[in-house]
Amino acid sequence: MKINSILVALFTVSLLASCEKNETEPVQPYDTGVIVVNAGNFTDNNGTLSLIQRTGQTAVTDIFQKENMRSIAGGLSGYAEVNDKGIILVDNSTAGKDAIEIVNARTFKTVATIPSAEIENPRSVIKVSETKAYVSAWDATGDFSNFYKNPGYIAVLDLTTNKIVKKIAVQNGAESLALVGNEVYVGNTGSGKTVLTVIDVTTDAVKQTIEVGRNPNIIGVDASSKLWVYAGGELQKINSSSKTVESKLKITASYASKSPSSFVLSADKATIYYTFSFYDAADNYVQKGETYSFSTTSTAIEAKTPFINRLFSGGLAVDPQTGDLYAGLVPSYKQAGYVFRYKSNGTLIDSVKAEIAPSKFFFKK
């Protein structure tokens, strides 16, 4: 009887182990790595997504086309994931052809398409819960005398139904987004509006606005839980609890015409990287510049000694796993660009050929 009990116990353990092994999900081709958002040339509507492994030397190109046998058919303005769903923002240069493509984030097979009748000029996307994402959108635009003719909005995307369930009216030119606790902050670009809009993600409603200055671009939240924004030509540190601006800093530089952009926080949230560009009149107005950094505890910021002596027009991002800096280089909007990778101390790791205009990055697990 004792021997029989032992055999039953061993058989049970073996069966459970076998079941556990069978229930383990197989590895899919896009489970790991870094998604590169290649914006493409706007009028050519040829944006693509690439995948680079963290230790890989080559990119898997145009992965949406590869898995679905059709192109995205537009420029790309953003990508994010909510659990196992990938959200691709498609901004076509022809009115009425914008879209949101929803894919399986592990296989990149299409799940659903939200057409232009429901979304116009999608700009940025952010996960706000396990089943919901926010997409900032400009709405329909006008001509150059009044380009941002309509207020922007935040499209509330329900990932259980793959549908937009609400549009929250915000400032014209709605663009950058940041999630802080149960609130999303909304910035804007180009429209000249001077406020951040604060939205409660539990009610999907605007709570308040914060006056900060023209065209606020949200950078992120630092190690001290302060929200950083570049607005009105100044770096501003905002207390997200009191909704007040605690400090303002200007970047001083030897060239008055230099323009800072592509701000991004380091993995430890203690440093901010950015690019500084200018057009050199002595060299046929060729765009030049460098990449700089400063501490979030700085009381003055001077763009004097470059962190990296190179300008990246394609944007910057930091891998939260490794702390490595990813930078997009755009030689032109008619040829493939490159992704440069640097250690957090500025040491070059390598460069990987991507596709046209590598502009944003999404870091998978």
Helices and strands as residue ranges (DSSP letters): H 2-23, E 34-38, G 42-44, E 48-52, E 59-60, H 63-68, E 75-82, E 85-91, E 99-104, E 110-115, E 122-127, E 132-137, E 153-158, E 163-169, E 174-180, E 183-188, E 195-200, E 205-211, E 217-221, E 226-231, E 234-239, E 244-249, E 251-253, E 259-265, E 271-280, G 281-283, E 286-295, E 301-303, E 316-318, E 325-329, E 338-342, E 348-353, E 358-363
